[in-house]
Amino acid sequence: MADAIITVILTRLAEIMEEQIRWQVRLVVGVKKDIEKLTSGLESIRTVLVDAEKRQVKDESVKLWLEKLKDIAYDMDDVLSEWLTAIRKAKTEGVEDSSLSKKKVWSFLSLPCLGFRRVVLRRDIALKIKGINERLDVIATEKDRYSFNTLMESGDPERLKTNSYIDVSEVRGRDMNKNTLVSKLLSESSQSHGFHVVSVVGMGGIGKTTLAQMVYNCASVEQDFERKMWVCVSEPFDEVRVAKAIVEDLEGNAPFLYELETVLRRLRNAISGKKFLLVLDDVWTDDYRKWEQLFNSLKIGAAGSKILVTTRNERTAKMLRSSYELHLGQLADEDSWSLFSQIAFFERSIEDCEELEGIGRKIADKCRGIPLTVKTIGSLMRFKNSLQDWQNVLNSEFWEFEGAEKGLFPPLMLSYFDLPSTMKRCFSFCAFFPKDHVINANNLIKLWMAQGYLCPEKNVEMEVLGEEYLQNLAMRSFFQEIEKDKDGKRILRFKMHDMVHDLAQYLTKRECSVVEVDGELAVNLGSSYKTTRHLTLVRAEEFRFPTSIANAGKLHSFWVQSFFDTPPIISELDKIDPDLCNHLACLKALDLSRNRLGELPKEIGKLISLKFLNLSHNPFWELPSTLCDLYNLQTLNLSACDNLRKLPQEMGKLVNLRHLEIDCTDSLKTLPKGIGDLSSLQTLSKFVIVRGSDGETATCGLEDLKNLKKLRGCLKIEGLGCVKNADEARIAELSEKRHISDLHLDFNSKAQTGNQDEVIEALQLHSGLQSLVISSYGGTRFPNWMVSLTNLKDLSLQGCQNCTILPPLGRLPSLATLHIDSLHNLKYLGLEFLGATDNVNDQITTDSKDRSLALSSAENIAFPKLKKLKFSNMGSWEEWNMIRAADEHIKILPRLRFLKLYNCSNLKALPHPLFKVAPIRKLRIQNCPLILQKYKKETGDQYWNSISHIPKLKIS
């Protein structure tokens, strides 16, 4: 970890020298020598850190030496951040005016226009650097006493291969345990009501949660219980949170309640008379009084209801009056070896496997049959290629380490110290999150960026590097319960096993603190927090901001975590003390999301080192203009700030801003003109247009998108209806923004001034687009470029009321989901929809018989990958024709699984050939009266027979 921080400092020093050359800054007298000395000293110390970090595990004095070194490194980071900000701020504010252009070299101290305050700042920086050098001299002297070995990392880590990820969650040797639990859960009792408790007891990492998941998802269990709920209890225990989590799992959303009795009443209503299975995972408390009200409410369930508990504590199982306890033991040797070899030998040749099997079995034996250990070491060995590398792991001294629950820390330590320093710091930062927290991967990467942990590489963005680190840590089994995107490529969310979290906490004991806040008393941050760099306050329902925050004045990260991490927002935190900003000058990441903040103090602009600011889910109307003084800001999250009316006018000053998240801000109807100058911007949730190119200059027009060339991910463009013509639309250069994957073109606008057919045709999009929504479009025809979107997977056409013809969407080779909504003038759907003709207009005739012409070629496959098709609110739609029976050999919708028709009141019939060729598994038809009248099961005629084979069929 110390190596990681020093790497950041050396990078920062290099930036300083680069800025000196770029802006021709003459350094303070003597500071250049101090920087050179500092760089040399840090480089020298870094050569021994690999050995020092390993020795600290057993040698407390070495650990103390490393802690002092980290304090110095953090302090140096703060000084350098302040210095870089001063240089860049001067540049941004236009210090280099006409007088400076004549004097090409300017002094960091002597420039008169900087004023006395800035002169003092520069002198203060010089003195701080000198003081840090003196402290580093002491550290260097102490280093020599330990006779550390000089070791360096062996170059840069190999870049991650995206196809090398394997699922290490597969279970070995638990079939008997699973069958026993299933039998106990399905057994009936003599009780006429209430529930039985079944407990799984075992040490950390033994596989309790995995076993419970296997049972929970078992088909026989699925069929036996009317309702199933899963709640991760963990610590700190809070009965309101647990009760709300159960209700949320039952109803799909968290209730807007926070009184226990009110939540329990809602729970009783949901389970009354129903046979349920409730899993309470990771239970720690053994105080029955805390469970009594909840359990009394659960007794209202039907006979045969069960509660499955996982816990490390046998006392907890007995306290919960378990009718059966399963004590989960270690894996058998062969099961352990099977799991280990599956991971460690992944993608190896048979010859390599045979060569490594002998030593591999010895390593597997050291894992003591603990699944988490086996997975961790197996994942580690995947990256070890030589026999000597395997021998080194077998003989590692970490197997003797007993710093935590026996048998777990050694493999975790082994895997951690095998990481390159860049990933060590990223992993250990995860101690910033509370145990069992579901970590948002995108958010974590932005926090890593804010701390300077992602050093940019040539042609590789920091965000891409962060995703690679995340994937690599997942491959090494540091993360679990990983949720990926629908393509299975990007990690969206994950958890850390609590033993892995314990390791992260062990590594950051003095740097990172997660503090549970009492509901009645403000937390008191004592003097022990003076060296804390990352602080999370897990607050209760009522929360007062700690007045002792000044004691944590060196914080780099500060998060006030919501009592519930999903809406509704329950918080009394409605304002921020301006004094906070005076005490936390070193802050780089601030998360105040999900509170009741009505406003931010103007002093927020004093947090000049801030790079990450999350203010999402707050009710403020506007932001102070001083927010634009945060020159280092990389991420600003304002999502779901429903009342937000406008952004500060000088947003263009935030030249380092990369992510501006403003989705779900319906009241935000304009964007300031300066947004178009933020050339580093990658995330812009929505772009609002309120004028034409010759309109009001204080707000954005479509032309302001032109310079935002790095935009990626999702973008919604609102107000396209006020774009006047094709020339204005082309200026945006959407076709050049090739990293945008999801695009929403919204034409809804008060001023419908332009020719929308012309405008949408000029908004030529790149062919790599994956998702497209077109809404409130007032034109009469869709653009020709739609059929060139060869990578498009999801398409939604909403409220395009003047369109009478759909484009040949069947030609889109990648389309998987299609939703057509509120096309009120569309009356007929035929071959033009399938893309079966070269000229769509050839098929649009008044004679419906001509509309069912056969496809001209059997080579074509209409909608080759479409799986879901939905039509809704199509009031004028009357006919849907496909092909004649003679041509049913032609492939149409060969992968369609789900079809839904909703509120299509004039649709007369379904296209029968479709149901003969498409493998539809689920058909839902609602509020389509003509269809309902014609397709009746009791008639048993040809209409009903054409769809009766569909497994999941519902017409209402």
NUKOL-455441 format. One record per residue (C-alpha): residue number from 1; x negated, y negated, z. Coordinates in pm, whole numbers. Layout:
N
timi,x,y,z
NUM,X,Y,Z
...
END
This chain:
956
timi,x,y,z
1,0,0,0
2,-285,-240,81
3,-438,-162,-257
4,-108,-250,-420
5,-88,-589,-251
6,-451,-673,-331
7,-382,-591,-696
8,-105,-851,-688
9,-345,-1108,-538
10,-613,-1046,-799
11,-351,-1082,-1071
12,-237,-1408,-913
13,-595,-1538,-901
14,-635,-1459,-1270
15,-315,-1655,-1339
16,-457,-1954,-1153
17,-771,-1955,-1366
18,-562,-1914,-1681
19,-346,-2211,-1583
20,-663,-2410,-1518
21,-782,-2350,-1872
22,-439,-2391,-2033
23,-356,-2721,-1870
24,-714,-2844,-1830
25,-677,-2874,-1455
26,-992,-2966,-1263
27,-988,-2775,-936
28,-1040,-2928,-595
29,-1410,-2967,-519
30,-1544,-2642,-375
31,-1226,-2443,-438
32,-1362,-2279,-751
33,-1644,-2125,-547
34,-1396,-2017,-280
35,-1181,-1845,-544
36,-1482,-1667,-690
37,-1587,-1556,-344
38,-1234,-1442,-262
39,-1206,-1243,-584
40,-1542,-1078,-526
41,-1453,-991,-165
42,-1119,-839,-258
43,-1271,-637,-541
44,-1531,-500,-303
45,-1273,-404,-40
46,-1044,-246,-300
47,-1307,17,-382
48,-1267,176,-37
49,-889,153,1
50,-809,495,-145
51,-1015,654,133
52,-897,408,399
53,-527,467,331
54,-572,842,367
55,-775,808,689
56,-519,578,851
57,-283,877,890
58,-504,1020,1165
59,-713,718,1269
60,-517,443,1441
61,-807,195,1422
62,-820,230,1044
63,-445,175,1031
64,-489,-144,1235
65,-769,-260,1001
66,-542,-206,701
67,-260,-397,868
68,-488,-698,920
69,-600,-674,559
70,-239,-668,438
71,-158,-975,649
72,-443,-1163,486
73,-337,-1047,141
74,24,-1154,200
75,-89,-1495,329
76,-312,-1537,24
77,-20,-1445,-201
78,187,-1719,-38
79,-85,-1978,-92
80,-138,-1884,-454
81,236,-1883,-524
82,258,-2233,-380
83,-34,-2343,-593
84,97,-2198,-918
85,437,-2351,-851
86,280,-2693,-800
87,99,-2673,-1134
88,403,-2551,-1324
89,636,-2794,-1156
90,412,-3084,-1252
91,412,-2959,-1609
92,791,-2910,-1618
93,859,-3254,-1476
94,645,-3408,-1746
95,353,-3520,-1533
96,145,-3523,-1848
97,289,-3849,-1973
98,141,-4082,-2227
99,-126,-4205,-1988
100,-234,-3849,-1920
101,-262,-3768,-2287
102,-547,-4015,-2303
103,-715,-3854,-2005
104,-718,-3492,-2112
105,-869,-3350,-1795
106,-675,-3429,-1480
107,-773,-3360,-1122
108,-563,-3151,-892
109,-626,-3418,-628
110,-705,-3747,-788
111,-406,-3811,-1016
112,-247,-4133,-882
113,102,-4061,-1016
114,131,-3746,-809
115,172,-3956,-500
116,43,-3915,-150
117,258,-3608,-73
118,115,-3412,-360
119,-239,-3510,-272
120,-182,-3375,79
121,-37,-3054,-68
122,-348,-2993,-281
123,-578,-3056,12
124,-368,-2824,229
125,-402,-2547,-33
126,-779,-2592,-43
127,-803,-2562,336
128,-581,-2251,340
129,-798,-2079,80
130,-1110,-2158,281
131,-947,-2021,599
132,-843,-1700,426
133,-1197,-1650,300
134,-1323,-1674,657
135,-1069,-1412,772
136,-1167,-1188,483
137,-1534,-1211,590
138,-1436,-1061,926
139,-1243,-782,754
140,-1539,-707,527
141,-1772,-683,826
142,-1534,-443,1003
143,-1508,-236,685
144,-1876,-149,700
145,-1832,12,1043
146,-1605,284,904
147,-1841,409,631
148,-1555,453,388
149,-1611,652,70
150,-1600,446,-246
151,-1317,583,-460
152,-1119,425,-740
153,-805,529,-918
154,-872,715,-1240
155,-747,459,-1488
156,-390,372,-1573
157,-120,636,-1518
158,0,820,-1824
159,306,654,-1973
160,624,840,-1896
161,761,1078,-2156
162,1133,1011,-2162
163,1222,1372,-2250
164,1033,1527,-1959
165,1299,1476,-1692
166,1441,1794,-1544
167,1718,1846,-1292
168,1551,1964,-973
169,1881,1986,-784
170,1946,2346,-890
171,1983,2557,-580
172,1809,2885,-504
173,1895,3145,-240
174,2215,2988,-104
175,2480,3209,-266
176,2549,3400,56
177,2576,3077,254
178,2807,2930,-8
179,3035,3234,-9
180,3054,3232,371
181,3153,2865,379
182,3409,2904,102
183,3563,3197,289
184,3588,2995,611
185,3742,2698,432
186,4001,2909,252
187,4098,3117,554
188,4437,3043,701
189,4491,2978,1069
190,4782,3044,1300
191,4824,2672,1365
192,5135,2514,1218
193,4959,2183,1166
194,4624,2012,1215
195,4281,2107,1095
196,3977,2320,1170
197,3617,2197,1173
198,3340,2395,1002
199,2984,2273,1057
200,2657,2322,869
201,2362,2269,1104
202,1998,2246,1003
203,1682,2039,999
204,1625,1749,758
205,1554,1858,402
206,1689,2211,449
207,1970,2157,195
208,2282,2090,403
209,2423,1822,174
210,2343,2022,-140
211,2521,2327,1
212,2823,2114,98
213,2835,1974,-257
214,2830,2327,-401
215,3124,2426,-184
216,3312,2100,-242
217,3296,2147,-621
218,3380,2519,-613
219,3681,2602,-834
220,3861,2805,-566
221,3826,2520,-316
222,3948,2276,-580
223,4266,2479,-624
224,4336,2542,-255
225,4343,2185,-125
226,4583,1910,-231
227,4342,1633,-142
228,3965,1627,-110
229,3756,1346,42
230,3380,1305,83
231,3229,1051,324
232,2863,992,408
233,2875,902,779
234,2507,845,871
235,2396,581,1122
236,2499,337,1259
237,2833,506,1316
238,3136,283,1273
239,3484,431,1290
240,3639,152,1080
241,3389,205,800
242,3441,582,804
243,3822,549,805
244,3811,298,520
245,3579,525,322
246,3826,814,356
247,4115,594,239
248,3904,466,-51
249,3826,821,-162
250,4198,906,-143
251,4335,598,-319
252,4047,494,-544
253,3992,154,-385
254,3905,18,-42
255,4198,-128,152
256,4193,-497,240
257,4203,-411,608
258,3956,-417,893
259,4158,-339,1206
260,4109,28,1294
261,4472,103,1372
262,4590,-56,1046
263,4343,153,845
264,4443,470,1032
265,4810,406,959
266,4723,384,591
267,4527,708,624
268,4815,891,795
269,5053,787,518
270,4812,920,255
271,4760,1269,406
272,5089,1331,585
273,5202,1686,516
274,4918,1749,270
275,4652,2016,292
276,4319,1838,274
277,3946,1902,280
278,3732,1627,432
279,3353,1645,415
280,3171,1436,677
281,2811,1437,560
282,2511,1350,776
283,2682,1309,1115
284,2457,1204,1403
285,2670,1081,1693
286,2772,1335,1958
287,3009,1100,2143
288,3359,1242,2093
289,3523,918,2207
290,3407,753,1883
291,3587,1020,1679
292,3901,1060,1888
293,4133,808,1717
294,4027,920,1370
295,4072,1290,1447
296,4412,1230,1605
297,4524,1064,1280
298,4396,1356,1074
299,4615,1603,1266
300,4911,1489,1059
301,4780,1691,763
302,4929,2025,663
303,4824,2358,815
304,4504,2494,667
305,4335,2155,638
306,3961,2167,700
307,3680,1930,791
308,3332,2030,675
309,3052,1862,872
310,2677,1852,800
311,2448,1759,1086
312,2099,1815,1223
313,2229,1817,1578
314,2388,2132,1720
315,2537,1920,2000
316,2727,1723,1737
317,2877,2043,1593
318,2991,2154,1937
319,3123,1808,2022
320,3342,1822,1711
321,3478,2158,1839
322,3373,2351,1532
323,3555,2678,1474
324,3248,2800,1285
325,2885,2688,1273
326,2655,2786,988
327,2292,2742,1089
328,2108,2693,764
329,1768,2855,757
330,1464,2839,531
331,1462,2982,181
332,1329,3334,131
333,979,3348,-18
334,1096,3456,-362
335,1372,3195,-372
336,1120,2930,-268
337,880,3046,-541
338,1158,3053,-800
339,1251,2691,-728
340,886,2579,-714
341,787,2748,-1040
342,1094,2619,-1223
343,974,2264,-1157
344,594,2296,-1151
345,572,2512,-1465
346,817,2308,-1670
347,700,2287,-2035
348,377,2481,-1964
349,253,2762,-2185
350,276,3124,-2070
351,-105,3135,-2044
352,-116,2831,-1812
353,158,2975,-1594
354,-26,3303,-1554
355,-350,3124,-1467
356,-187,2904,-1204
357,56,3154,-1049
358,-180,3285,-782
359,-271,2947,-636
360,84,2826,-702
361,228,3093,-473
362,-10,2984,-195
363,105,2623,-235
364,469,2732,-236
365,410,2926,89
366,291,2605,253
367,630,2452,180
368,777,2683,449
369,1099,2750,258
370,1229,2392,296
371,1403,2294,-32
372,1309,1924,-16
373,946,2019,38
374,952,2271,-246
375,1104,2019,-488
376,863,1744,-385
377,550,1957,-422
378,683,2124,-737
379,737,1781,-889
380,385,1679,-785
381,227,1984,-946
382,396,1913,-1278
383,140,1636,-1321
384,-161,1850,-1221
385,-317,2023,-1520
386,-645,2176,-1406
387,-708,2463,-1168
388,-928,2229,-961
389,-639,1982,-923
390,-422,2264,-786
391,-701,2374,-554
392,-735,2019,-419
393,-364,2011,-331
394,-385,2351,-160
395,-680,2236,52
396,-549,1886,128
397,-583,1767,487
398,-228,1631,473
399,-87,1978,535
400,-205,1934,895
401,-28,1603,944
402,243,1615,1210
403,367,1256,1198
404,732,1341,1149
405,971,1634,1155
406,750,1940,1117
407,689,2058,764
408,823,1756,576
409,583,1466,591
410,279,1656,458
411,426,1720,112
412,575,1372,98
413,238,1224,191
414,67,1436,-73
415,309,1320,-337
416,289,956,-225
417,-93,940,-231
418,-90,1094,-577
419,94,788,-708
420,-96,503,-873
421,-104,188,-660
422,151,20,-887
423,410,284,-798
424,310,310,-432
425,418,-45,-366
426,742,7,-562
427,828,319,-361
428,744,175,-20
429,954,-135,-91
430,1260,93,-84
431,1237,83,297
432,1409,-256,248
433,1738,-67,203
434,1928,97,490
435,1942,475,509
436,2196,644,281
437,2242,323,87
438,2337,367,-278
439,2061,172,-450
440,2142,-11,-772
441,1851,63,-1007
442,1879,-259,-1208
443,1886,-466,-890
444,1583,-283,-750
445,1378,-350,-1063
446,1455,-722,-1035
447,1346,-716,-671
448,1020,-546,-772
449,971,-822,-1028
450,1029,-1089,-766
451,757,-942,-545
452,510,-935,-835
453,494,-554,-834
454,547,-522,-1208
455,239,-662,-1376
456,324,-730,-1741
457,143,-518,-1996
458,77,-601,-2358
459,403,-588,-2554
460,585,-428,-2256
461,841,-633,-2064
462,843,-611,-1685
463,1196,-468,-1692
464,1088,-184,-1922
465,791,-112,-1697
466,1024,-106,-1397
467,1248,151,-1563
468,946,369,-1634
469,836,349,-1269
470,1189,436,-1160
471,1201,739,-1388
472,860,852,-1269
473,954,828,-902
474,1273,1022,-976
475,1072,1292,-1155
476,860,1327,-842
477,1173,1389,-630
478,1152,1065,-431
479,1515,992,-526
480,1829,1205,-515
481,2199,1189,-609
482,2092,1013,-926
483,2369,868,-1143
484,2279,800,-1506
485,2446,614,-1791
486,2676,797,-2030
487,2383,877,-2258
488,2195,1038,-1970
489,1889,820,-2026
490,1889,527,-1785
491,1920,559,-1407
492,2207,348,-1275
493,2222,433,-906
494,2059,671,-662
495,1994,749,-297
496,1686,840,-98
497,1684,1146,124
498,1657,1022,482
499,1321,1198,526
500,1187,1022,218
501,1325,699,359
502,1145,775,686
503,819,795,490
504,883,456,329
505,953,310,673
506,638,471,817
507,431,310,541
508,583,-36,596
509,635,-33,971
510,519,-393,1037
511,623,-534,700
512,977,-415,653
513,1265,-417,903
514,1628,-312,879
515,1812,-460,1177
516,2162,-362,1284
517,2352,-668,1400
518,2590,-650,1693
519,2935,-777,1603
520,2952,-1014,1899
521,2598,-1140,1932
522,2374,-1303,1677
523,2061,-1101,1627
524,1759,-1231,1813
525,1448,-1216,1599
526,1163,-1217,1846
527,796,-1295,1795
528,736,-939,1670
529,893,-1046,1340
530,619,-1299,1267
531,447,-1053,1034
532,769,-914,885
533,783,-969,509
534,1107,-793,416
535,1415,-815,639
536,1763,-667,599
537,2038,-752,845
538,2309,-486,846
539,2585,-694,991
540,2909,-608,1161
541,3247,-761,1077
542,3182,-1087,1259
543,2842,-1232,1201
544,2665,-1549,1303
545,2345,-1641,1130
546,2042,-1582,1355
547,1917,-1907,1502
548,1582,-1742,1562
549,1509,-1706,1191
550,1209,-1937,1235
551,1028,-1644,1398
552,1037,-1465,1064
553,888,-1753,869
554,671,-1531,647
555,959,-1343,492
556,934,-1253,124
557,1272,-1076,106
558,1587,-1143,305
559,1920,-963,266
560,2233,-1008,473
561,2406,-681,389
562,2783,-679,382
563,2967,-481,648
564,3117,-291,356
565,2908,-285,45
566,3214,-282,-178
567,3508,-524,-180
568,3700,-635,10
569,3459,-887,155
570,3476,-899,531
571,3256,-1173,666
572,3264,-1480,881
573,2951,-1612,711
574,3095,-1918,539
575,2796,-2151,544
576,2419,-2149,555
577,2227,-2360,801
578,2008,-2601,599
579,1733,-2525,850
580,1706,-2177,698
581,1546,-2326,389
582,1292,-2517,597
583,1171,-2204,776
584,1158,-1959,486
585,930,-2136,240
586,761,-1810,132
587,1087,-1638,40
588,1088,-1466,-300
589,1414,-1272,-283
590,1736,-1384,-112
591,2058,-1183,-118
592,2366,-1351,31
593,2622,-1163,-176
594,2971,-1064,-55
595,3024,-1343,196
596,3259,-1640,229
597,3016,-1913,134
598,3213,-2220,30
599,2899,-2413,-57
600,2523,-2395,-55
601,2310,-2657,118
602,2111,-2887,-110
603,1804,-2773,84
604,1814,-2449,-119
605,1584,-2631,-360
606,1305,-2614,-103
607,1268,-2239,-150
608,1018,-2301,-428
609,880,-1945,-432
610,1225,-1791,-483
611,1246,-1556,-781
612,1557,-1354,-700
613,1882,-1509,-577
614,2200,-1304,-542
615,2508,-1513,-460
616,2766,-1281,-617
617,3113,-1233,-464
618,3124,-1574,-294
619,3408,-1831,-320
620,3210,-2154,-382
621,3325,-2390,-659
622,2991,-2528,-765
623,2618,-2510,-694
624,2395,-2793,-575
625,2185,-2963,-842
626,1874,-2888,-634
627,1909,-2524,-737
628,1740,-2633,-1058
629,1423,-2709,-860
630,1363,-2335,-821
631,1114,-2323,-1108
632,1006,-1965,-1033
633,1358,-1820,-1038
634,1380,-1506,-1252
635,1721,-1369,-1148
636,2035,-1563,-1058
637,2338,-1345,-988
638,2672,-1528,-971
639,2893,-1234,-1070
640,3248,-1229,-932
641,3229,-1586,-802
642,3594,-1636,-895
643,3615,-2004,-802
644,3296,-2117,-974
645,3387,-2402,-1212
646,3050,-2512,-1347
647,2676,-2467,-1335
648,2431,-2748,-1255
649,2361,-2969,-1556
650,1983,-2928,-1535
651,1978,-2549,-1571
652,1731,-2596,-1855
653,1460,-2662,-1595
654,1469,-2296,-1486
655,1218,-2202,-1755
656,1129,-1867,-1593
657,1490,-1747,-1566
658,1529,-1401,-1720
659,1864,-1286,-1586
660,2174,-1506,-1547
661,2459,-1283,-1436
662,2794,-1461,-1464
663,3037,-1182,-1545
664,3380,-1189,-1375
665,3371,-1569,-1336
666,3704,-1651,-1498
667,3704,-2011,-1374
668,3373,-2085,-1544
669,3490,-2238,-1873
670,3177,-2427,-1982
671,2801,-2385,-1979
672,2554,-2674,-1961
673,2358,-2755,-2276
674,2024,-2659,-2117
675,2111,-2288,-2121
676,2001,-2281,-2483
677,1647,-2381,-2379
678,1594,-2079,-2153
679,1387,-1884,-2404
680,1292,-1614,-2147
681,1655,-1524,-2084
682,1730,-1154,-2125
683,2061,-1120,-1941
684,2346,-1360,-2009
685,2673,-1195,-1915
686,2884,-1441,-2109
687,2838,-1742,-2333
688,3121,-1995,-2337
689,3187,-2226,-2634
690,3418,-2524,-2586
691,3333,-2733,-2892
692,3204,-2737,-3246
693,2844,-2822,-3333
694,2928,-3193,-3357
695,3126,-3196,-3033
696,3044,-3284,-2675
697,2667,-3262,-2621
698,2676,-3183,-2247
699,2807,-2831,-2302
700,2694,-2534,-2508
701,2790,-2473,-2866
702,2733,-2159,-3067
703,2408,-2304,-3203
704,2261,-2288,-2852
705,2241,-1911,-2886
706,1981,-1945,-3160
707,1674,-1972,-2935
708,1783,-1700,-2692
709,1596,-1438,-2891
710,1523,-1206,-2597
711,1884,-1142,-2498
712,1955,-775,-2434
713,2221,-553,-2285
714,2576,-690,-2263
715,2698,-1026,-2392
716,3047,-1174,-2415
717,3091,-1480,-2637
718,3406,-1673,-2542
719,3580,-1947,-2738
720,3484,-1842,-3090
721,3817,-1984,-3206
722,3676,-2336,-3195
723,3387,-2255,-3432
724,3468,-2447,-3749
725,3306,-2263,-4034
726,3063,-1996,-4152
727,2762,-2229,-4149
728,2813,-2299,-3781
729,2849,-1928,-3707
730,2528,-1835,-3890
731,2320,-2071,-3675
732,2359,-1834,-3378
733,2155,-1569,-3566
734,2328,-1279,-3392
735,2181,-1033,-3640
736,1834,-1116,-3505
737,1926,-1032,-3147
738,1849,-664,-3186
739,1827,-583,-2814
740,2195,-663,-2750
741,2369,-327,-2713
742,2720,-432,-2601
743,2894,-733,-2755
744,3236,-887,-2696
745,3356,-1144,-2951
746,3645,-1335,-2794
747,3826,-1584,-3020
748,4062,-1713,-2754
749,4030,-2092,-2746
750,4246,-2396,-2681
751,4114,-2552,-3001
752,4174,-2307,-3288
753,3999,-2525,-3546
754,3819,-2296,-3790
755,3877,-2041,-4061
756,3838,-1731,-3848
757,3811,-1491,-4143
758,3513,-1690,-4264
759,3363,-1728,-3918
760,3373,-1360,-3821
761,3222,-1258,-4155
762,2930,-1494,-4089
763,2870,-1343,-3745
764,2671,-1062,-3904
765,2562,-816,-3634
766,2261,-587,-3624
767,2320,-221,-3704
768,2185,-101,-3368
769,2487,-231,-3173
770,2640,42,-2953
771,2958,-120,-2822
772,3181,-387,-2976
773,3500,-559,-2858
774,3687,-806,-3079
775,3969,-986,-2898
776,4222,-1262,-2975
777,4098,-1279,-3333
778,4332,-1495,-3543
779,4212,-1395,-3888
780,4396,-1170,-4127
781,4118,-923,-4209
782,3827,-765,-4030
783,3469,-832,-4144
784,3300,-613,-4405
785,2993,-568,-4183
786,3186,-348,-3939
787,3127,-36,-4151
788,2750,-100,-4141
789,2734,-55,-3762
790,2588,294,-3792
791,2497,323,-3421
792,2828,196,-3285
793,2969,433,-3019
794,3253,232,-2865
795,3493,-2,-3046
796,3791,-195,-2913
797,4016,-423,-3118
798,4245,-627,-2892
799,4512,-884,-2973
800,4415,-932,-3337
801,4775,-1020,-3417
802,4747,-1134,-3777
803,4567,-826,-3907
804,4784,-588,-4107
805,4512,-347,-4217
806,4240,-169,-4025
807,3893,-140,-4177
808,3763,204,-4285
809,3647,291,-3937
810,3629,661,-4020
811,3300,588,-4195
812,3127,495,-3868
813,2901,796,-3808
814,2839,746,-3434
815,3177,620,-3313
816,3288,816,-3004
817,3561,595,-2850
818,3816,379,-3032
819,4088,164,-2875
820,4339,-34,-3085
821,4553,-270,-2876
822,4817,-533,-2952
823,4784,-549,-3331
824,5143,-663,-3359
825,5156,-700,-3738
826,5014,-360,-3824
827,5291,-140,-3960
828,5110,141,-4138
829,4801,354,-4081
830,4673,576,-4360
831,4374,671,-4571
832,4221,325,-4545
833,4173,389,-4170
834,3987,714,-4241
835,3759,543,-4491
836,3861,789,-4759
837,3870,539,-5047
838,3621,293,-5189
839,3880,23,-5216
840,4101,-13,-4915
841,4351,-227,-5103
842,4414,61,-5346
843,4596,240,-5068
844,4815,-47,-4955
845,5129,-9,-5159
846,5493,-34,-5080
847,5556,329,-5169
848,5488,542,-4863
849,5442,852,-5082
850,5138,693,-5244
851,4994,628,-4901
852,4941,996,-4831
853,4710,1053,-5128
854,4459,1329,-5074
855,4094,1257,-5004
856,3892,1249,-5322
857,3601,1453,-5189
858,3561,1735,-4940
859,3214,1603,-4852
860,3351,1326,-4636
861,3410,1368,-4265
862,3635,1105,-4119
863,3534,1000,-3765
864,3267,1273,-3731
865,3194,1201,-3362
866,3512,1039,-3230
867,3619,1196,-2897
868,3871,945,-2757
869,4135,756,-2954
870,4387,517,-2796
871,4665,302,-2943
872,4856,64,-2716
873,5112,-215,-2747
874,5163,-165,-3121
875,5525,-282,-3146
876,5545,-301,-3528
877,5363,21,-3607
878,5597,262,-3790
879,5397,517,-3986
880,5080,713,-3930
881,4985,930,-4228
882,4673,1139,-4263
883,4649,1388,-4551
884,4869,1634,-4738
885,4885,1995,-4625
886,4699,2105,-4938
887,4395,1910,-4830
888,4375,2024,-4468
889,4037,2186,-4537
890,3884,1838,-4532
891,3725,1756,-4197
892,3908,1489,-4004
893,3828,1400,-3644
894,3642,1729,-3580
895,3548,1630,-3223
896,3862,1450,-3103
897,3946,1562,-2748
898,4175,1288,-2615
899,4458,1097,-2783
900,4679,841,-2612
901,4971,640,-2748
902,5124,373,-2522
903,5406,133,-2591
904,5434,202,-2965
905,5810,153,-2976
906,5866,187,-3354
907,5630,474,-3435
908,5848,739,-3600
909,5631,1048,-3599
910,5287,1192,-3535
911,5061,1306,-3820
912,5109,1684,-3796
913,4795,1776,-3998
914,4587,1602,-3732
915,4688,1855,-3468
916,4588,2147,-3691
917,4233,2027,-3756
918,4137,1821,-3448
919,4049,2009,-3124
920,4263,1785,-2902
921,4266,1896,-2539
922,4464,1610,-2390
923,4760,1418,-2537
924,4934,1135,-2351
925,5235,954,-2501
926,5409,686,-2294
927,5687,441,-2377
928,5720,554,-2738
929,6099,615,-2753
930,6120,749,-3110
931,5847,1001,-3041
932,6008,1098,-2711
933,6339,1161,-2887
934,6187,1371,-3166
935,5931,1581,-2974
936,6133,1772,-2716
937,6025,2103,-2570
938,6380,2236,-2544
939,6443,2199,-2919
940,6154,2426,-3011
941,6151,2284,-3365
942,5860,2205,-3596
943,5790,1875,-3424
944,5741,2028,-3082
945,5560,2331,-3221
946,5301,2108,-3390
947,5173,1985,-3052
948,5277,2256,-2804
949,4934,2424,-2815
950,4759,2124,-2655
951,4649,2224,-2298
952,4719,1890,-2130
953,5031,1741,-2283
954,5252,1469,-2139
955,5527,1267,-2314
956,5724,1016,-2108
END
